Structures are given as C-alpha cells and as structure tokens.
C-alpha cells in the first residue's frame, strides 16, 4: 500500500497506459483501412458478384470457381509475366547503380566532396509523382516529342519512331522510369547498411593486401546481405504492385497488344467493371504469389548468411580474411 501524506494516498503514475494510448491510433487505422478490407477481399473472392448493365448479379456463393476462372482463362499468367519482365528490366540496373554509388559515397579512400548535394539529387526523382513522371516520358517519346525531333534533325531516322507501338521499347521505357524513380532510395538504404559495418574489418583487409574488389566481395557484400535481402524483397513487392506508370503511359490499355499490362492494371480493370468476385480472387492470388516469392528470396539468400555474432564478428573476437597475391585467403584471428 502507498503511504499516506496529509490523509491522502500518493498515487503512482502508470506509464504503460500512455504507451497503449500512443500506439492505439496506428492499430485503429490499420484495422479499419487494412485488416477489414483484407478480410473482406478474401470473403468476396468466394462469391459471384458482378453487374451487367443496370442488373446486379449476386452475391452468390461459388466456392473456388473464381480462382479456377482466372487460372484457366490464360490472361493472369500473361499479365504476371509482363509484370516480372518489366520489373527485372528496371531492377537490375537499379541495384547495380545503387550499389556502385553506395560504395563510392561510403569509401574512405575516395572521400568524395559535396556528398549531401549528390545524395539529394539522386533521391529527387523519388519525390516526383509517378503519374506526372509518366506524362513527362509520354511527351518525350511521343511521335512529335523532343526525342523523335532530335533523331529526325540529326538524320538518324527519316520518320518518327512509334515507341509505344513496340513491345520492346514500351517495356524498356517503363523499366527505365522505374529505375530512375527508385535507384536513389535504394542507394540510401545500401549506404546505411555499409556505414553500419565495422570499419576495422576494412582496415584489416587493406593491411593484409586486399584489393578493392576483394574487399567488396569478401567483406562488404556478405555483411550487407541482410540489407540487400530487404531491398530485394521490398523491390519485388513494389514491382508486383506496379500500376501507375504503365497505366498512364499506355492509357490503361497495356499497349501494344496488352504486353505491358501488369497484374494490378488487370485487377483495376475488373474493379472498374464491378466484378468484385473475380477481382477479389485476383487480389488473393497476388497476395499468395507475393508471399511465396518473398519467402523464397529470403530463404535462398539468407541460407548461408549468419549473423555477425555467429561468425565471431564481435568487438573483441572479430575474424577477418587474409588476402594473398594469388587471390587465396585464410582466416586469422584479429
């Protein structure tokens, strides 16, 4: 019991309830705007519920018929392939350029000047709305746009190139836009991961005669793997959810011949036609595929990766690799 002072009890302050009060808004918003719609999507996927003109059909329970329909009609695999191809076209240069910039900016040998300025510049495309970015590129590569005008003026082409009438160029432009929009964000994340690595490991490797490429592949890359896996999984999820850039660039048609139509564009088309049953099934399928791919990527890349503590990379018991001139190495106690 609390002691009494002047006939009144001294009340202790409960800090736990204030913690619950501060985190309550997040959970309220999450339940209302994410959890309930997610459960509703799963529920609607088992019903026939669409509109024909002014007539509403359903909701009628049909079980897994919606899932069978979207698998057998042949469109979903095609749109899934479109999405993966476009994502790969943008992600490969994105991760390569971001890794190169991250290593440069964090290098103690180079000591690049004006780093804050360059970091701001490379991150700026990420701040532009995707729809505005898509409209800009649509005007640049249109038949009367600056790109075609310059090619015609320089004598490279006699007639304007119809960039959006060819599968290769359309996918390439969408992938290039995704690269420009996201390589700055990826660079910042990789820089944070590299700066978190103990600098004594780099110094030890340099003293042992390691070359820059050897330091990168044997010290930087293995210790950066958790951040790299995070970047890959988040980029994969974002790629599967790709919508705004191809939607605006191809006027929601996925031209040419729907070779640039993504999964979310297909889902949006079903929602526009008020087919809630099929759209719910497509949403669930996208969720399942995203979860499977994310787990596969994580297990594959983290299988041989151990935490620094397990490798002995802790303050007083750090192990580094000694590099010889013939590129062979052996572990020594640091």
C-alpha positions as CSV (number, residue, x, y, z in Angstrom):
1,X,0.0,0.0,0.0
2,X,1.2,3.5,-0.7
3,X,2.0,5.7,2.3
4,X,-0.4,8.4,3.3
5,X,0.6,12.1,3.4
6,X,-1.8,14.5,4.9
7,X,-4.6,12.0,4.8
8,X,-4.3,11.5,1.1
9,X,-2.8,8.5,-0.8
10,X,0.2,9.1,-3.1
11,X,-0.8,7.7,-6.5
12,X,1.9,6.3,-8.8
13,X,1.9,7.2,-12.5
14,X,1.1,4.3,-14.8
15,X,3.3,4.8,-17.9
16,X,2.1,1.6,-19.5
17,X,-1.3,3.0,-20.3
18,X,0.3,6.0,-22.0
19,X,2.2,3.6,-24.2
20,X,-1.0,1.9,-25.3
21,X,-2.6,5.3,-25.9
22,X,0.2,6.4,-28.2
23,X,0.2,3.2,-30.3
24,X,-3.6,3.0,-30.4
25,X,-4.0,5.3,-33.4
26,X,-1.9,3.1,-35.6
27,X,-3.8,-0.1,-34.7
28,X,-7.1,1.7,-35.2
29,X,-6.2,2.9,-38.6
30,X,-4.7,-0.5,-39.5
31,X,-7.8,-2.4,-38.5
32,X,-10.2,0.0,-40.3
33,X,-8.3,0.6,-43.5
34,X,-6.2,-2.5,-44.0
35,X,-7.3,-5.5,-41.9
36,X,-11.0,-5.2,-42.5
37,X,-10.6,-4.7,-46.3
38,X,-8.2,-7.6,-46.4
39,X,-10.7,-9.9,-44.8
40,X,-13.5,-8.5,-47.0
41,X,-11.4,-9.3,-50.1
42,X,-10.9,-12.9,-49.0
43,X,-14.7,-13.2,-48.3
44,X,-15.7,-11.7,-51.7
45,X,-13.4,-14.0,-53.6
46,X,-15.7,-16.9,-52.9
47,X,-18.8,-15.1,-54.3
48,X,-20.2,-14.4,-57.8
49,X,-20.8,-10.7,-57.6
50,X,-20.8,-8.5,-60.7
51,X,-23.0,-6.1,-62.7
52,X,-24.4,-6.4,-66.3
53,X,-25.6,-3.0,-67.3
54,X,-28.1,-2.0,-64.6
55,X,-28.6,-5.6,-63.4
56,X,-26.7,-6.8,-60.3
57,X,-25.8,-10.5,-60.3
58,X,-25.2,-12.0,-56.9
59,X,-23.7,-12.2,-54.5
60,X,-23.9,-15.9,-54.9
61,X,-21.5,-18.3,-53.2
62,X,-19.5,-20.2,-55.8
63,X,-16.6,-21.5,-53.8
64,X,-13.3,-21.7,-55.7
65,X,-14.9,-21.1,-59.1
66,X,-13.5,-17.6,-59.3
67,X,-10.0,-18.9,-58.8
68,X,-10.4,-21.6,-61.4
69,X,-11.7,-19.0,-63.9
70,X,-8.7,-16.6,-63.5
71,X,-6.3,-19.5,-63.8
72,X,-7.9,-21.2,-66.9
73,X,-8.6,-18.1,-68.9
74,X,-4.9,-17.7,-69.7
75,X,-4.8,-13.9,-69.0
76,X,-3.4,-13.9,-65.5
77,X,-0.2,-15.8,-66.3
78,X,0.4,-13.5,-69.3
79,X,0.0,-10.4,-67.1
80,X,2.2,-11.9,-64.4
81,X,4.9,-12.5,-67.0
82,X,4.6,-8.9,-68.2
83,X,5.0,-7.6,-64.6
84,X,8.0,-9.7,-63.9
85,X,9.8,-8.8,-67.2
86,X,9.2,-5.1,-66.7
87,X,10.3,-5.3,-63.1
88,X,13.6,-7.1,-64.0
89,X,14.3,-4.5,-66.7
90,X,14.2,-1.8,-64.1
91,X,15.6,-3.6,-61.1
92,X,18.8,-4.9,-62.5
93,X,20.3,-1.5,-63.4
94,X,18.7,-0.1,-60.3
95,X,20.6,-2.4,-57.9
96,X,23.9,-2.2,-59.8
97,X,24.0,1.6,-60.0
98,X,22.7,1.9,-56.4
99,X,25.4,-0.5,-55.1
100,X,28.1,1.3,-57.1
101,X,27.1,4.7,-55.8
102,X,26.7,3.4,-52.2
103,X,30.3,2.1,-52.3
104,X,31.6,5.3,-53.7
105,X,29.9,7.6,-51.2
106,X,31.0,5.5,-48.2
107,X,34.6,4.9,-49.4
108,X,37.2,6.4,-47.0
109,X,39.7,6.2,-49.8
110,X,37.8,8.4,-52.3
111,X,36.5,10.9,-49.8
112,X,34.1,12.4,-52.3
113,X,33.2,16.1,-51.8
114,X,29.7,17.6,-51.9
115,X,28.1,14.3,-50.9
116,X,24.9,15.8,-49.4
117,X,24.3,17.6,-52.8
118,X,24.7,14.4,-54.8
119,X,22.5,12.4,-52.4
120,X,19.8,15.0,-52.7
121,X,20.0,15.0,-56.5
122,X,19.8,11.2,-56.9
123,X,16.9,11.0,-54.4
124,X,14.8,13.8,-56.1
125,X,13.2,11.6,-58.8
126,X,11.6,9.5,-56.0
127,X,9.7,12.6,-54.8
128,X,8.0,13.2,-58.1
129,X,4.5,11.7,-58.5
130,X,4.6,8.6,-60.7
131,X,1.7,9.9,-62.8
132,X,3.5,13.2,-63.5
133,X,6.7,11.3,-64.3
134,X,4.8,9.1,-66.8
135,X,3.2,12.1,-68.5
136,X,6.6,13.6,-68.9
137,X,8.0,10.5,-70.6
138,X,4.9,10.1,-72.7
139,X,5.5,13.6,-74.1
140,X,9.3,13.0,-74.5
141,X,8.8,9.8,-76.6
142,X,5.6,10.7,-78.5
143,X,5.8,10.9,-82.3
144,X,6.1,14.7,-82.1
145,X,8.2,14.7,-78.9
146,X,11.7,16.0,-78.4
147,X,13.3,12.6,-78.8
148,X,11.9,12.0,-82.2
149,X,12.5,15.6,-83.3
150,X,16.2,15.3,-82.3
151,X,16.6,11.9,-84.1
152,X,15.0,13.3,-87.2
153,X,17.0,16.6,-87.1
154,X,20.3,14.7,-86.7
155,X,19.4,12.4,-89.6
156,X,19.4,9.3,-87.5
157,X,15.8,8.4,-88.6
158,X,13.8,9.6,-91.6
159,X,10.4,9.1,-89.8
160,X,9.4,9.4,-86.2
161,X,9.7,6.2,-84.1
162,X,6.5,4.9,-82.6
163,X,8.0,3.9,-79.3
164,X,4.7,2.9,-77.7
165,X,3.7,0.6,-80.6
166,X,6.6,-1.8,-80.0
167,X,6.7,-4.2,-77.1
168,X,10.5,-3.9,-76.5
169,X,10.6,-0.1,-76.4
170,X,7.4,0.2,-74.3
171,X,8.7,-2.2,-71.7
172,X,12.1,-0.6,-71.8
173,X,10.7,2.9,-71.2
174,X,8.6,1.6,-68.2
175,X,11.6,-0.2,-66.7
176,X,13.8,2.8,-67.3
177,X,11.3,5.0,-65.5
178,X,11.1,2.7,-62.5
179,X,15.0,2.7,-62.4
180,X,15.1,6.5,-62.3
181,X,12.4,6.7,-59.6
182,X,13.8,4.2,-57.2
183,X,17.6,3.9,-57.6
184,X,18.1,6.9,-55.2
185,X,16.1,5.3,-52.5
186,X,18.0,2.0,-52.9
187,X,21.3,3.9,-52.8
188,X,20.4,5.5,-49.4
189,X,19.4,2.1,-47.9
190,X,22.6,0.4,-49.1
191,X,24.7,3.3,-47.8
192,X,23.1,2.9,-44.4
193,X,24.0,-0.8,-44.4
194,X,27.6,-0.2,-45.4
195,X,28.1,2.5,-42.9
196,X,26.9,0.1,-40.2
197,X,29.7,-2.3,-40.9
198,X,32.7,-2.2,-38.5
199,X,35.4,-0.1,-40.2
200,X,38.1,-2.1,-38.6
201,X,37.3,-5.0,-40.9
202,X,38.0,-2.9,-44.0
203,X,41.2,-1.6,-42.4
204,X,42.4,-5.1,-41.6
205,X,41.6,-6.3,-45.1
206,X,43.6,-3.4,-46.6
207,X,46.6,-4.1,-44.3
208,X,46.5,-7.7,-45.4
209,X,46.8,-6.6,-49.0
210,X,43.3,-6.9,-50.2
211,X,42.3,-5.2,-53.4
212,X,39.1,-3.1,-53.6
213,X,37.2,-5.9,-55.5
214,X,38.3,-8.5,-52.9
215,X,37.2,-6.2,-50.1
216,X,33.8,-5.7,-51.7
217,X,33.1,-9.4,-52.4
218,X,34.6,-10.9,-49.2
219,X,33.8,-8.3,-46.6
220,X,31.2,-5.7,-47.8
221,X,28.8,-8.0,-49.7
222,X,28.5,-10.8,-47.1
223,X,27.9,-8.3,-44.2
224,X,25.5,-6.3,-46.4
225,X,23.3,-9.3,-47.2
226,X,20.5,-8.6,-44.7
227,X,20.0,-5.1,-46.1
228,X,20.3,-6.4,-49.6
229,X,17.6,-9.0,-49.0
230,X,15.4,-6.3,-47.5
231,X,15.9,-4.2,-50.6
232,X,15.2,-7.1,-52.9
233,X,12.0,-8.2,-51.2
234,X,10.6,-4.6,-51.0
235,X,11.5,-4.0,-54.6
236,X,9.8,-7.3,-55.6
237,X,6.7,-6.4,-53.7
238,X,6.7,-2.9,-55.3
239,X,7.3,-4.5,-58.8
240,X,4.3,-6.9,-58.4
241,X,2.2,-3.9,-57.4
242,X,3.3,-1.8,-60.4
243,X,0.4,0.2,-61.7
244,X,0.6,4.0,-62.1
245,X,3.5,4.3,-64.6
246,X,2.2,1.7,-67.2
247,X,-1.4,2.8,-66.5
248,X,-0.7,6.4,-67.5
249,X,1.9,5.7,-70.2
250,X,-0.3,3.3,-72.1
251,X,-3.6,5.0,-71.4
252,X,-4.7,1.9,-69.3
253,X,-4.6,-0.3,-72.4
254,X,-1.3,-2.1,-71.8
255,X,-0.3,-1.4,-75.4
256,X,0.8,-3.0,-77.7
257,X,-1.5,-6.0,-77.5
258,X,-1.6,-5.9,-73.7
259,X,2.1,-6.8,-73.5
260,X,2.7,-4.0,-70.9
261,X,-0.4,-4.7,-68.8
262,X,0.5,-5.6,-65.2
263,X,-1.3,-7.6,-62.6
264,X,-2.7,-4.5,-60.8
265,X,-3.8,-3.0,-64.1
266,X,-5.8,-6.2,-64.7
267,X,-7.2,-6.0,-61.2
268,X,-8.2,-2.4,-61.7
269,X,-10.0,-3.3,-64.9
270,X,-12.0,-5.9,-63.1
271,X,-12.9,-3.4,-60.3
272,X,-13.9,-0.9,-63.0
273,X,-16.3,-3.4,-64.5
274,X,-17.8,-4.0,-61.0
275,X,-16.7,-7.7,-61.0
276,X,-16.0,-8.0,-57.3
277,X,-15.8,-11.7,-57.1
278,X,-13.1,-12.1,-59.8
279,X,-11.2,-9.0,-58.5
280,X,-11.2,-10.5,-55.0
281,X,-9.8,-13.8,-56.3
282,X,-7.1,-11.9,-58.3
283,X,-6.2,-9.9,-55.2
284,X,-5.8,-13.1,-53.1
285,X,-3.7,-14.7,-55.8
286,X,-1.4,-11.7,-56.0
287,X,-1.1,-11.8,-52.2
288,X,-0.2,-15.5,-52.2
289,X,2.3,-15.2,-55.0
290,X,3.9,-12.2,-53.3
291,X,4.2,-14.1,-50.0
292,X,5.7,-17.2,-51.7
293,X,8.3,-15.2,-53.7
294,X,9.3,-13.2,-50.7
295,X,9.8,-16.3,-48.5
296,X,11.7,-17.9,-51.4
297,X,14.0,-14.9,-51.8
298,X,14.6,-14.6,-48.1
299,X,15.4,-18.3,-47.6
300,X,17.6,-18.5,-50.7
301,X,19.8,-15.5,-49.9
302,X,19.9,-15.9,-46.1
303,X,20.6,-19.7,-46.1
304,X,24.3,-19.4,-45.9
305,X,24.4,-16.0,-44.2
306,X,24.9,-15.9,-40.5
307,X,24.7,-13.1,-38.1
308,X,27.9,-11.4,-37.2
309,X,27.8,-12.8,-33.7
310,X,27.7,-16.3,-35.1
311,X,30.7,-15.6,-37.3
312,X,32.6,-14.2,-34.4
313,X,32.5,-10.6,-35.7
314,X,32.0,-9.1,-32.3
315,X,34.1,-6.4,-30.7
316,X,37.0,-8.4,-29.2
317,X,36.6,-11.5,-31.3
318,X,36.5,-10.4,-34.9
319,X,37.7,-12.6,-37.6
320,X,38.9,-11.2,-40.9
321,X,40.2,-12.9,-44.1
322,X,43.8,-12.5,-45.1
323,X,44.3,-12.0,-48.8
324,X,47.4,-13.1,-50.7
325,X,48.6,-12.1,-54.1
326,X,47.2,-15.2,-55.7
327,X,43.7,-14.3,-54.5
328,X,43.7,-17.1,-51.9
329,X,42.7,-16.3,-48.4
330,X,42.8,-17.8,-44.9
331,X,41.1,-16.8,-41.7
332,X,43.2,-15.2,-38.9
333,X,42.2,-14.0,-35.5
334,X,42.0,-10.2,-35.4
